[in-house]
Structure formats: structure tokens, C-alpha cells
Amino acid sequence: MNYLLIGLVGVLIIQFAVFFGPPYLPTFKAQRKLALDMLDLKPGQTFYDLGCGDGSLLIEASRRGLKAVGYELNPVLATVAWLRTMRHREKVRIVVGNFWKADLSDANGIFVFLAGRYMSKIDRLVTSQVENPIRLVSYGFSIPDRKADVKKGAMFLYQYGQLAPDTQSV
């Protein structure tokens, strides 16, 4: 009986974020690589993973020399991400909180893996906060009423602001 209760509590904790966004689903290695390749960020630039889950994408971003910031609402997953990224601590920061309230003004690139019903909202968030050129990659869902600059498989790349001509190649 105790195992059933522990399992039920565990499932509820993991799915906590479903009230604010989609539940945790991992992004596989090939998709992580593709997302970062599409963003085409240079070492030292700042990358945000909105809903970072277990921190896997943050680790890959750090290995590429990026400053990586991960937002995770679920405290259990945020703890997992924090533990997994400890040896990358100089380049990775985990924020336990609601990314809808995040300050994205220093971002050069953003990754999201959201349900379709949140895509217009993320577009409004990025548009309202970002003055500098920025790229956003969405996995799985496109932004309504906005044409993707590039689509590869289930990845959609969007560019906001004016990017310099030498940085527009993807």
C-alpha cells in the first residue's frame, strides 16, 4: 500500500506543471543536437530552455560554450536538472519558476517544447521582451500566424528582430 501511495505522489509531482504547460517529455539526443544546430549560437551567447526538464539540453549547450539558463516549474525536475548540470555550473543556471514570468531580454536563442495551445502565448512573450535579434526553436508545434524561417522535421526556427547578414545562415 505504501508503494502505491508513493507512486501516486511521484506521478502527481512530476505532472505538477501540467496546469501551467505540458507535462515533462524528454527531448532526445538527435533533437537536442538539431535544435542547437538550428539556433546557430556562438560560444559566449546566452541560451534559454523554457521548461528544461532534466537539464539535458542545457548540458549540450554548455558543451558548445553557451551560457545556458533553464526554467523549470516542477521542483523535482528542477532538482534533477540542477544535479545533472553541477559540473557545468560556470555556464548553466537553473531557475525554479514559471517561465511565463521570465526576463528573456538577454537571450540570443530560446528552445521550447510546448503544446500547440501555448505557441501564440510564447510568441507574444518573446515579441514583448526581446529588442535584440533572437532565434527561437520550437519542437513539435509551430507558431500560428507566423511563418517559420526554417523547418526541419518537427523543429521550427523563428527569428525575431533584425539579424546581421552573416548570422542569418542556418
N, C-alpha and C positions, 0 to 999 in steps of 0.2 A: 504493500500500500504506500509506503514512504517513497518508493521509486516512482510510482505513478504520480504522486504529488510533486516530487522534484522535477520530473519530466515535464509536467504541465506548466509549472512555474518557469522552467527554462524556455519552453516554447513561447510563453507569453512575453518573457523578457526580450527574446530575440525578435519577436514580431511587434514590439512596442512602437517602433517608428511607423508602422502601417497607418497610424492616424495622421501622420504628417507627410507621408510619402510612401513609396513602395517598400515592401519587405526586403530584407537582405538577400541578394543573389550575387554570387561571386562573378567577377569578370575574369575569364580565363586568360592564360598567358598570351596566346595569339592575339586576343582582342586588346589586351593591355599594350602590347608592342605596337599594334596598328594605331591605337588611339594616340599614343605618344609620337609615333612617326607622323601622323596627320597634323598634330599640333605644331610640329617642327620648331620646338623651342630650343634656344641656345643655352649652354651652361650659364648659370647665374640668374636666369629668368625665373619667374615665380609661377608655379603651377598649383591649381586648386582642384581637389577631388571632392565634389559635393555629395556626401554620402559615401565616405571612404571605406565603410565595412571593415574588413580585416587588415587594411593597410597595404595590400599587395601592390597596387598601382603607385602608391607613394614611394615604396621601396625601389621600384623600377625607375621612377622619376629621379630619385636621389642618385641612383647609379649613373644616370645621364648628366649629373651635375646641376640639376634643377633644385631650387628652393621649393619644397613641397608642403602644402597646407591641406590637411584633411579635416573635413567636418563630418561628425557622426553624432546623431541624436541618441542612438541606443548606447547606454553606458557600458553594457557588456562588450559590444563590438568595439567601442572606443578604447576600452581597456586592452582588448586583443590587439588592436592596431597599435596602440602605444607600446605594448610589449614587443611586438614584431618589428617595430621601427627603432627600437632603442639604439642599435649600433649605427643608425643613420641620423641620430639626434641633432647633429650640427646642421642638417639640411631639411629635417622633417619636423613639422609641428602638427599635433593632433588637437583639435578643438572639439570638446564635448558640447554640442549645442545644435540649435536649429539653423541650418544654413540659409534659410529664408531671411534671417536677420543679419547675415554676414556682411562685412565690408569687403567687397571684391575689388576695390579701386586699384590695388597694386598688382592684380593678376595679369599675367601675359597669356595664360591659357587655362581653360577650365574643362573638366570632364564631368559629365553627368550620365547616370544610368537611371532614368526616371520613367514612370508610366506616362502614357500619352496625355493624360488629362493635366499633367503638370508642365507641359512643354511651353505653352503660352506664358505661363507664370514665370518660368525661368528666363524666357526671352525678355519679359518686362523688367525683371530684376537686373539682368546684365545691362540692358539698354539704359536703365535709370542710373546705374552706378558707375559705369565704365566710360571714361573720357578718352583714354589712350587706346590704341589699337589692341585688339584681343581676339583670340580664337577660342571657339567652344566646340568640343566634340561631344555629341550625344550618341549613346549606344542604344539602338533598338527603336527609337522614336524620333520623328522629325518634328521641327517646329512649324506649326500651322502658319500659313500666310508669310512664310519666309523661305526663300529658295536656298537650299544647301549649296555651298560653293563646291564641295566635293562629297560624293557618296561612294563608300567602299564597303560592300557587304551591308552589314547592319549599322555601320558608322556614318554619321552625318557631321560634316565640318561646316561651321558658320564663322564668318569673320565680321567683327564689329569695328567700326572706326576705319580710318584710312591707314593701311599698312604700306610701308615703304616698298617700292617695286622689287627690290632684291629679296624681300621676305615673303612675297606672295606665291612663291613656287611651293607646291605641295605634291 
